[in-house]
């Protein structure tokens, strides 16, 4: 009864209402429907990339308001990679250091205003995408292209892949006594 799902997609919310009593439509960065310091755990999954910087700042202020001392905030978001702007609703990618600056108070001078210095990073994990060697290669020289194709063929046989970061999940704990 204390688990809530807030989602911007009304179809998703309607689908989940049959299985989860507390599902509701939420459009960030609107006010969260919770009292101050009443939330133990919040997972913001693939939402921040749809917000402009002032909206993200407002959302982080809201999350800080509702998260209790000792509570955990998890944020999962894509990074800038080749497919990022394939989604028309993506506004911009945000680096995980945004949370260090605005919630962990690592840099007190920020134009948007530091929100808190009470958070510590518990974990930071990356998601990777794999591609073959030289898949994005093209030149104007036939001989160079043939060489790259040969290297790519050998890499394919040997199953050599290039891995690139394309998303992250950062886990933060709100507790003024934690050292970073």
PyMOL commands that set and color helices and strands:
alter all, ss='L'
color gray80, all
select helices_A, chain A and resi 10-17+48-50+53-66+84-86+97-102+142-157
alter helices_A, ss='H'
color red, helices_A
select strands_A, chain A and resi 5-7+23-25+39-45+67-78+119-132+161-174
alter strands_A, ss='S'
color yellow, strands_A
deselect
rebuild
show_as cartoon
